[in-house]
Amino acid sequence: MDGRTFRVLTVFDQWSRWSPILETAQSMSGNAMAAALARAFAKHEKPRTITVDHGTDHLTSP
């Protein structure tokens, strides 16, 4: 609403259609992403593979 950008780390299980992580922040470092994954893996089984989609680098309002 105030024009600040934000990031969302979404981890999605393509087989079960379940998302164990939706992590939001104004900026997200590699360490923050690793910590979010570690929290998820502490509760749930580790995946055999991971697919990464960087999405759009940034969006601007018209």
Secondary structure as UniProt FT lines:
FT   STRAND          7..13
FT   TURN            14..17
FT   STRAND          18..25
FT   HELIX           30..43
//
